[in-house]
Amino acid sequence: MPNPTHAVRPVGAVRPVKSPDGASGRWTVLAICCLSLFLVGLDTTIVNVGLPSIGAGLHIGTRGLEWTVDAYTLVMASLLISSGALADRVGRRRVFRLGLVVFGVASVVCALAPGFGVLVAARAVQGVGASMLSPVALAIVVNVMTDPRERARAIGVWAAVFGVSMAAGPLVGGALVSAVGWRSLFWINVPVVLVALALTAFFVPESRAERPRRLDGPGQLLLTVVVGSSVAVLIEGPRVGWGSPLALTGYAVVIGAAVAFGWVESRRAEPLVDPRLFLRRPFAAAVVGAVAVFVALSATLLLNTLYLQHGRGMTPLAAGVVTLPMAVAATVCAPLSGVLVGRFGPRPPLVLAGVFTTAGGLCLVGLDDHTDLRWPALAYLLVGIGFGCANAPLTHTAVSGLPPARAGVAGGITSTARQLGSALGIAAAGSLIAGAAPAQLARASRPGWFLVAACGLLILAVAALAPSARARRDPRPVGRPAGHAETEGARTAGGRPGRG
């Protein structure tokens, strides 16, 4: 006879899984997930310092180099939320391991790419794999760390690792390109992927959402069109002309797809992006702040790479050394920012992030071909402090108030905002210097530094909207206005009438 305890399972129930034993087991899971996060973040920025070498090796101009970076971030930004929802449905460890495999195989193709087309296509596939890593790993961590205090510490470590990976990319990339060549930027991923796969098989438990959400095909398609069209217009605008019929068509596509996306999502019972989340000021502010932070960072890295290597004739390693203050500042400030969030709430570190990012951008608006290199190094230090201070409060604000079973989708939304900001920053900065000769790069980059400063001011505005230390203890769930409650498996407001 079958065991009666297994005869009936409620629809949508979580299958029993073996949780990590003790605190050491939970922190081992965090370390494995952080390893994948480091890989994703590093690959977002490590390629920047190798762009001149890639361009020379494959005969690619500035526009093609922008696509080399943005093919990765664009695809990742488009698929992050769906990957999180898929993981909540079919199993987070399963999707996480699949993402590692896809990322690793695509990295090998990138390393062997014979030309521009293959490289960009492989970078896009890398983005598919990366979309299965960042939000899914965060969901695994949130579900393993059940104690609120321990979870807050884990999110602080998570934010610190991501900040370090993004900031360390130029230095690591510079050393690799100088020593081995640009293809090593992709070969380095392979052993990390293999180690992460092996550790995941032994230590990471499987988990699913109690009530997995349906996949939203129309919403996913429209989001991809919005993100892809926005980036394409920024990259191709200088070539086709901002007022050309092709550009005007692009503007119309972006606006039409954005309006359609909002209309479709507001009418679906289980949307890709739940509009009700944005009714809560902290969540909406965190998403806007994430976009601003990564626009500033990606614009800084691209402008820095081309200015130092093309404009000043420096080697990739030397250019990476100039950005070392940024990496050090992000490494030191990220965990300190987490401590500040725990004691005083997200507002103080966000104020620091806004002030230092603004100052770093303003330092470089007068850049020329003979500027003392200590001056851009100082500016990169300031931007690094701003970046390090921003991630922990933004991550904590966006994720901590959401139910663990929705962590995949929640992580996907905030990660999408980051990658969208990264793609937009690359596209915007590249459009400003497109066609500029090496001797003109310093002057052409000046509007880009105003853009970085403007992002810092936007972060300051987000800080004003962020919850205070008292507000962050508000027990009301994120995603509902005051007076509404939500439990997993039931929607008491905003859903279909009569659904329990």
C-alpha positions as CSV (number, residue, x, y, z in Angstrom):
1,M,0.0,0.0,0.0
2,P,1.2,3.5,-0.6
3,N,2.2,5.6,2.3
4,P,-0.9,7.7,3.3
5,T,1.3,10.6,4.2
6,H,2.3,10.9,0.5
7,A,-1.0,10.0,-1.0
8,V,-2.3,13.6,-1.3
9,R,-0.4,16.7,-1.8
10,P,-2.1,20.1,-2.0
11,V,-1.8,21.9,-5.4
12,G,1.2,24.3,-5.3
13,A,2.6,22.8,-2.1
14,V,6.4,22.9,-1.6
15,R,8.1,19.6,-1.9
16,P,10.1,18.6,1.2
17,V,13.8,19.5,0.8
18,K,16.8,19.0,3.0
19,S,17.8,22.3,4.5
20,P,21.5,23.1,5.3
21,D,22.5,21.9,8.8
22,G,23.2,24.7,11.2
23,A,24.6,28.2,10.6
24,S,27.7,26.9,8.8
25,G,25.6,25.1,6.2
26,R,23.5,28.2,5.6
27,W,26.5,30.4,5.2
28,T,28.1,27.8,2.9
29,V,25.0,28.2,0.6
30,L,25.5,32.0,0.8
31,A,29.1,31.6,-0.2
32,I,28.2,29.4,-3.2
33,C,25.5,31.8,-4.4
34,C,27.9,34.8,-3.9
35,L,30.4,33.0,-6.1
36,S,27.9,33.0,-9.0
37,L,27.0,36.6,-8.2
38,F,30.7,37.6,-8.4
39,L,30.9,35.9,-11.8
40,V,27.9,37.8,-13.1
41,G,29.0,41.1,-11.8
42,L,32.6,40.7,-12.9
43,D,31.5,39.8,-16.4
44,T,29.5,43.0,-16.6
45,T,32.5,45.2,-16.2
46,I,35.6,43.1,-16.9
47,V,35.1,43.3,-20.6
48,N,35.2,47.1,-20.5
49,V,38.9,47.4,-20.1
50,G,39.5,44.9,-22.9
51,L,37.3,46.8,-25.4
52,P,40.2,48.5,-27.2
53,S,42.0,45.2,-27.6
54,I,38.8,43.5,-28.8
55,G,38.2,46.3,-31.3
56,A,41.8,46.0,-32.6
57,G,41.7,42.2,-32.8
58,L,38.3,41.9,-34.5
59,H,38.3,45.3,-36.3
60,I,35.3,46.6,-34.4
61,G,34.5,50.3,-34.0
62,T,33.0,52.2,-31.0
63,R,29.4,51.2,-32.0
64,G,30.3,47.5,-32.3
65,L,32.1,47.7,-28.9
66,E,29.0,49.1,-27.3
67,W,27.0,46.1,-28.6
68,T,29.7,43.8,-27.2
69,V,28.9,45.0,-23.7
70,D,25.2,45.7,-24.1
71,A,24.3,42.4,-25.8
72,Y,25.0,40.8,-22.4
73,T,23.3,43.3,-20.1
74,L,20.3,43.8,-22.5
75,V,19.4,40.1,-22.6
76,M,20.0,39.7,-18.9
77,A,17.9,42.7,-18.0
78,S,15.0,41.4,-20.2
79,L,15.0,37.9,-18.8
80,L,15.8,38.3,-15.1
81,I,12.2,38.5,-13.9
82,S,11.0,35.6,-16.0
83,S,14.0,33.5,-14.8
84,G,13.1,34.3,-11.2
85,A,9.5,33.2,-11.8
86,L,10.6,30.1,-13.6
87,A,12.8,29.2,-10.7
88,D,10.0,29.7,-8.2
89,R,7.9,27.2,-10.3
90,V,10.3,24.4,-11.4
91,G,13.0,24.6,-8.7
92,R,15.6,27.2,-7.9
93,R,18.6,24.9,-7.7
94,R,17.6,23.4,-11.1
95,V,17.4,26.7,-12.8
96,F,20.5,27.9,-11.0
97,R,22.6,25.0,-12.3
98,L,21.2,25.4,-15.8
99,G,22.2,29.0,-15.7
100,L,25.8,28.0,-14.8
101,V,26.0,25.6,-17.7
102,V,24.6,28.1,-20.3
103,F,26.9,30.8,-19.0
104,G,30.0,28.6,-19.1
105,V,29.3,27.3,-22.6
106,A,28.7,30.8,-23.9
107,S,31.9,32.0,-22.3
108,V,33.8,29.3,-24.3
109,V,32.2,30.5,-27.5
110,C,33.1,34.1,-26.7
111,A,36.7,33.1,-26.1
112,L,36.9,31.4,-29.5
113,A,34.8,33.9,-31.4
114,P,36.3,34.5,-34.9
115,G,34.4,37.8,-35.5
116,F,32.0,40.4,-34.3
117,G,28.8,38.6,-35.1
118,V,29.7,35.4,-33.2
119,L,31.0,37.4,-30.2
120,V,27.9,39.5,-29.9
121,A,25.6,36.4,-30.3
122,A,27.6,34.5,-27.6
123,R,27.5,37.5,-25.3
124,A,23.7,37.5,-25.7
125,V,23.6,33.8,-24.7
126,Q,25.8,34.6,-21.7
127,G,23.1,37.1,-20.7
128,V,20.6,34.3,-20.8
129,G,22.7,32.2,-18.4
130,A,23.4,35.2,-16.2
131,S,19.6,35.9,-15.9
132,M,19.3,32.5,-14.2
133,L,22.0,33.2,-11.7
134,S,21.6,36.6,-9.9
135,P,17.9,36.6,-8.9
136,V,17.7,32.9,-8.4
137,A,20.7,32.8,-6.2
138,L,19.2,35.6,-4.1
139,A,16.0,33.7,-3.8
140,I,18.0,30.6,-2.6
141,V,19.7,32.8,0.1
142,V,16.5,34.4,1.3
143,N,14.8,31.1,1.7
144,V,17.7,29.5,3.5
145,M,18.2,32.4,5.8
146,T,14.9,32.3,7.7
147,D,16.0,34.4,10.7
148,P,15.4,38.1,9.9
149,R,18.6,39.3,11.6
150,E,20.7,36.6,9.8
151,R,18.9,37.4,6.5
152,A,19.8,41.1,6.9
153,R,23.5,40.2,7.4
154,A,23.4,37.9,4.4
155,I,21.9,40.6,2.2
156,G,24.6,42.9,3.3
157,V,27.3,40.3,2.3
158,W,25.4,39.8,-1.0
159,A,25.4,43.5,-1.8
160,A,29.1,43.8,-0.8
161,V,30.1,40.9,-3.1
162,F,28.2,42.4,-6.0
163,G,29.8,45.8,-5.5
164,V,33.3,44.3,-5.3
165,S,32.7,42.2,-8.4
166,M,31.6,45.2,-10.5
167,A,34.4,47.5,-9.2
168,A,37.1,44.9,-9.5
169,G,36.4,44.1,-13.2
170,P,38.6,46.8,-14.7
171,L,41.6,45.9,-12.6
172,V,41.3,42.1,-13.1
173,G,40.5,42.6,-16.8
174,G,43.5,44.9,-17.3
175,A,45.8,42.4,-15.8
176,L,44.4,39.5,-17.9
177,V,44.5,41.4,-21.2
178,S,48.0,42.7,-20.6
179,A,49.3,39.2,-19.7
180,V,47.4,36.8,-21.9
181,G,45.1,38.8,-24.3
182,W,41.4,39.7,-24.5
183,R,40.2,36.1,-24.9
184,S,41.3,35.4,-21.4
185,L,38.4,37.6,-20.2
186,F,36.1,34.8,-21.1
187,W,38.3,31.8,-20.4
188,I,38.5,32.9,-16.8
189,N,34.8,32.1,-16.3
190,V,35.1,28.4,-17.1
191,P,36.9,27.1,-14.0
192,V,34.7,29.3,-11.7
193,V,31.6,27.8,-13.4
194,L,32.9,24.2,-12.9
195,V,33.6,24.9,-9.2
196,A,30.2,26.5,-8.6
197,L,28.4,23.5,-10.3
198,A,30.2,21.0,-8.1
199,L,29.5,22.9,-4.9
200,T,25.9,23.4,-5.8
201,A,25.3,19.7,-6.3
202,F,26.5,18.9,-2.8
203,F,25.4,21.9,-0.7
204,V,22.5,23.9,-2.2
205,P,19.0,22.5,-1.4
206,E,16.1,22.6,-3.8
207,S,13.2,25.0,-3.2
208,R,10.1,26.3,-4.9
209,A,7.5,28.9,-4.2
210,E,4.4,27.7,-2.3
211,R,2.3,29.3,-5.0
212,P,4.4,29.6,-8.1
213,R,3.3,32.4,-10.5
214,R,2.3,31.8,-14.1
215,L,4.8,32.8,-16.7
216,D,3.8,36.0,-18.4
217,G,4.6,35.6,-22.1
218,P,3.0,38.9,-23.4
219,G,4.7,40.9,-20.6
220,Q,8.1,39.3,-21.2
221,L,7.8,40.0,-24.9
222,L,6.9,43.7,-24.3
223,L,9.6,44.1,-21.7
224,T,12.2,42.8,-24.1
225,V,11.0,45.2,-26.8
226,V,11.1,48.2,-24.4
227,V,14.6,47.4,-23.1
228,G,16.1,46.4,-26.5
229,S,14.6,49.3,-28.4
230,S,15.8,51.9,-25.8
231,V,19.3,50.6,-25.9
232,A,19.3,50.3,-29.7
233,V,18.1,53.9,-30.2
234,L,20.9,55.2,-27.9
235,I,23.6,53.1,-29.6
236,E,22.5,53.6,-33.2
237,G,21.3,57.2,-32.9
238,P,24.7,58.9,-33.7
239,R,25.0,56.7,-36.8
240,V,21.5,57.1,-38.3
241,G,20.9,60.6,-37.0
242,W,18.7,61.5,-34.0
243,G,16.0,63.1,-36.2
244,S,16.1,60.5,-39.0
245,P,12.9,58.5,-39.9
246,L,14.6,55.3,-38.5
247,A,15.3,57.1,-35.2
248,L,11.8,58.5,-35.0
249,T,10.4,55.0,-35.6
250,G,12.6,53.7,-32.7
251,Y,11.2,56.4,-30.4
252,A,7.6,55.4,-31.4
253,V,8.4,51.7,-30.7
254,V,9.8,52.4,-27.3
255,I,6.9,54.6,-26.2
256,G,4.3,52.3,-27.7
257,A,5.8,49.1,-26.1
258,A,6.1,50.9,-22.8
259,V,2.4,52.0,-22.8
260,A,1.3,48.5,-23.9
261,F,3.5,46.9,-21.2
262,G,1.9,49.0,-18.5
263,W,-1.6,48.3,-19.8
264,V,-1.1,44.5,-20.1
265,E,0.6,44.1,-16.7
266,S,-2.2,46.1,-14.9
267,R,-4.8,43.7,-16.2
268,R,-3.1,40.3,-15.6
269,A,-3.9,38.4,-12.4
270,E,-0.2,37.3,-12.2
271,P,1.9,39.9,-14.1
272,L,5.6,39.8,-14.9
273,V,6.0,43.0,-13.0
274,D,3.3,43.6,-10.4
275,P,2.4,47.3,-10.6
276,R,1.2,47.2,-7.0
277,L,4.7,46.8,-5.8
278,F,5.4,50.3,-7.1
279,L,2.6,51.8,-5.0
280,R,4.9,51.4,-2.1
281,R,7.4,54.3,-2.1
282,P,10.4,52.4,-0.7
283,F,10.3,49.8,-3.4
284,A,9.8,52.3,-6.2
285,A,12.6,54.4,-4.9
286,A,14.9,51.4,-4.7
287,V,14.3,50.5,-8.4
288,V,14.9,54.1,-9.6
289,G,18.0,54.3,-7.4
290,A,19.4,51.1,-8.8
291,V,19.0,52.4,-12.4
292,A,20.8,55.6,-11.5
293,V,23.7,53.9,-9.7
294,F,24.4,51.6,-12.6
295,V,24.1,54.3,-15.2
296,A,26.7,56.2,-13.3
297,L,29.0,53.2,-12.9
298,S,28.8,51.9,-16.4
299,A,29.2,55.3,-18.0
300,T,32.3,55.9,-15.8
301,L,33.9,52.6,-16.7
302,L,33.4,53.0,-20.5
303,L,34.5,56.7,-20.6
304,N,37.5,55.8,-18.4
305,T,38.6,52.9,-20.6
306,L,38.4,54.8,-23.9
307,Y,40.0,58.0,-22.4
308,L,42.9,56.2,-20.8
309,Q,43.7,53.7,-23.5
310,H,42.7,55.6,-26.7
311,G,43.2,59.1,-25.5
312,R,46.2,58.7,-23.3
313,G,47.8,55.6,-24.9
314,M,47.9,53.6,-21.7
315,T,48.1,49.8,-21.5
316,P,45.0,47.9,-20.2
317,L,46.9,47.1,-17.0
318,A,47.9,50.7,-16.4
319,A,44.3,51.8,-17.1
320,G,43.1,49.2,-14.6
321,V,45.5,50.5,-12.0
322,V,44.1,54.0,-12.3
323,T,40.7,52.6,-11.4
324,L,42.1,50.7,-8.4
325,P,40.8,53.4,-6.0
326,M,37.3,52.7,-7.2
327,A,37.6,49.0,-6.5
328,V,39.2,49.6,-3.1
329,A,36.5,52.1,-2.1
330,A,33.7,49.9,-3.2
331,T,35.2,46.9,-1.4
332,V,35.6,48.9,1.9
333,C,32.3,50.9,1.8
334,A,29.9,48.1,0.8
335,P,30.1,46.2,4.1
336,L,30.2,49.5,6.0
337,S,27.0,50.5,4.2
338,G,25.4,47.3,5.3
339,V,26.2,48.1,8.9
340,L,24.7,51.6,8.5
341,V,21.6,50.1,7.1
342,G,21.2,47.8,10.1
343,R,21.7,50.6,12.6
344,F,20.2,53.7,11.0
345,G,18.1,52.5,8.0
346,P,18.8,53.0,4.3
347,R,18.6,56.8,4.2
348,P,22.1,57.8,5.6
349,P,24.2,55.5,3.2
350,L,22.1,56.6,0.3
351,V,22.8,60.2,1.1
352,L,26.5,59.4,1.1
353,A,26.2,57.5,-2.2
354,G,24.5,60.5,-3.8
355,V,27.0,63.1,-2.5
356,F,30.1,61.1,-3.5
357,T,28.7,60.1,-6.9
358,T,27.9,63.7,-7.7
359,A,31.3,64.9,-6.6
360,G,33.1,62.2,-8.6
361,G,31.3,63.2,-11.8
362,L,31.9,66.9,-11.3
363,C,35.6,66.3,-10.8
364,L,36.0,65.2,-14.4
365,V,33.8,67.7,-16.3
366,G,37.0,69.7,-17.1
367,L,39.1,66.7,-18.2
368,D,41.6,67.2,-21.0
369,D,44.5,65.3,-22.6
370,H,47.0,66.6,-20.0
371,T,45.1,66.2,-16.8
372,D,47.2,64.8,-14.0
373,L,46.2,61.2,-13.6
374,R,45.9,61.7,-9.8
375,W,42.8,63.8,-10.6
376,P,40.8,61.0,-12.4
377,A,42.0,58.5,-9.8
378,L,40.5,60.8,-7.1
379,A,37.3,61.0,-9.1
380,Y,37.1,57.2,-9.4
381,L,37.7,56.9,-5.7
382,L,34.6,59.2,-5.1
383,V,32.5,57.2,-7.5
384,G,33.6,54.0,-5.9
385,I,32.6,55.2,-2.5
386,G,29.2,56.2,-3.9
387,F,28.7,52.8,-5.5
388,G,29.8,50.9,-2.4
389,C,27.4,52.9,-0.2
390,A,24.4,52.4,-2.6
391,N,24.0,48.7,-3.1
392,A,23.2,47.5,0.4
393,P,20.4,50.0,1.2
394,L,18.9,49.6,-2.2
395,T,18.9,45.8,-2.0
396,H,17.6,45.8,1.6
397,T,14.9,48.2,0.8
398,A,13.6,46.4,-2.2
399,V,13.8,42.8,-1.0
400,S,13.4,42.6,2.8
401,G,9.7,43.4,2.9
402,L,8.6,40.8,0.4
403,P,7.5,37.2,1.2
404,P,10.3,34.6,0.7
405,A,8.2,32.7,-1.8
406,R,8.2,35.7,-4.1
407,A,11.9,36.4,-3.7
408,G,12.8,35.1,-7.2
409,V,10.5,37.7,-8.9
410,A,11.5,40.4,-6.4
411,G,15.2,39.8,-6.9
412,G,14.5,39.8,-10.7
413,I,12.9,43.3,-10.6
414,T,15.8,44.9,-8.7
415,S,18.4,43.0,-10.8
416,T,16.6,44.1,-13.9
417,A,16.8,47.7,-12.8
418,R,20.6,47.3,-12.3
419,Q,21.2,45.8,-15.6
420,L,18.9,48.2,-17.4
421,G,20.9,51.0,-15.8
422,S,24.1,49.4,-16.9
423,A,22.9,49.0,-20.5
424,L,21.6,52.5,-20.7
425,G,24.8,53.9,-19.2
426,I,27.0,52.2,-21.8
427,A,24.7,53.2,-24.6
428,A,24.4,56.8,-23.5
429,A,28.1,57.3,-22.8
430,G,29.0,55.6,-26.1
431,S,26.6,57.8,-28.1
432,L,28.4,60.9,-26.6
433,I,31.8,59.9,-27.8
434,A,30.8,58.1,-31.0
435,G,33.1,59.1,-33.9
436,A,35.5,61.1,-31.7
437,A,39.1,60.9,-32.6
438,P,41.6,59.9,-29.8
439,A,42.7,63.5,-29.4
440,Q,39.0,64.6,-28.9
441,L,38.0,61.9,-26.4
442,A,38.6,64.0,-23.3
443,R,36.4,66.9,-24.5
444,A,33.8,64.6,-26.0
445,S,33.4,62.8,-22.7
446,R,32.6,65.9,-20.7
447,P,28.8,65.6,-21.1
448,G,29.1,62.0,-19.8
449,W,30.6,63.2,-16.6
450,F,27.7,65.6,-16.2
451,L,25.5,62.6,-16.7
452,V,27.3,60.8,-13.8
453,A,26.8,63.8,-11.6
454,A,23.1,64.0,-12.5
455,C,22.8,60.3,-11.4
456,G,24.3,61.3,-8.1
457,L,21.6,64.0,-7.6
458,L,18.9,61.5,-8.5
459,I,20.3,59.1,-5.8
460,L,20.0,62.0,-3.3
461,A,16.4,62.4,-4.3
462,V,15.9,58.7,-3.8
463,A,17.4,59.0,-0.3
464,A,14.8,61.6,0.6
465,L,12.1,59.0,-0.4
466,A,13.7,56.1,1.4
467,P,12.2,54.9,4.7
468,S,13.7,56.0,7.9
469,A,14.9,53.7,10.6
470,R,11.5,53.7,12.2
471,A,9.7,53.1,8.9
472,R,11.7,50.1,8.0
473,R,10.2,48.3,11.0
474,D,6.7,48.8,9.6
475,P,5.2,45.3,9.5
476,R,2.9,46.0,6.5
477,P,3.9,43.9,3.4
478,V,5.6,45.6,0.5
479,G,3.5,45.7,-2.6
480,R,0.2,46.6,-0.9
481,P,-1.1,50.0,0.2
482,A,-1.8,50.5,3.9
483,G,-4.9,48.6,4.9
484,H,-4.4,45.6,2.6
485,A,-2.9,42.3,3.5
486,E,-1.5,39.6,1.3
487,T,-0.7,35.9,2.1
488,E,0.9,33.3,-0.2
489,G,-1.8,31.5,-2.1
490,A,-4.4,34.2,-1.7
491,R,-5.0,37.7,-3.1
492,T,-7.4,39.6,-1.0
493,A,-7.2,42.8,-3.1
494,G,-6.4,43.5,-6.7
495,G,-7.0,40.0,-7.9
496,R,-9.9,38.3,-9.5
497,P,-13.1,38.4,-7.5
498,G,-14.0,35.3,-5.7
499,R,-10.5,33.7,-5.8
500,G,-9.4,32.4,-2.4
